[in-house]
Amino acid sequence: MSFKDIRDRFGASFQRGDRVICEGRFGTVASANYSHIRVRFDGRSISAPCEPRDLQLVDPAMSSPPTPMAQFSSVQEAVPLQ
């Protein structure tokens, strides 16, 4: 299936490069395969098939998880991760 076929069948419009979230994980749309959208999740090199109904488009400004430093009120309190 193509992105157009998935849009017609599921009513969800995606394109390559879209930032999405699926089951709490952020990723980037890589391709369409059969009735699935293939998503390359952050930190992974291989894309995984996802149900189009399980995907949500995210705002590019909110498209990455918080960094470990975000939990501290100042950089001086942070301890380097090993």
Secondary structure, 3 states (H helix, E strand, C coil): CCHHHHHHHHCCCCCCCCEEEECCEEEEEEEEECCEEEEEECCCCCCEEECHHHEEECCHHHCCCCCHHHHCCCHHHCCCCC
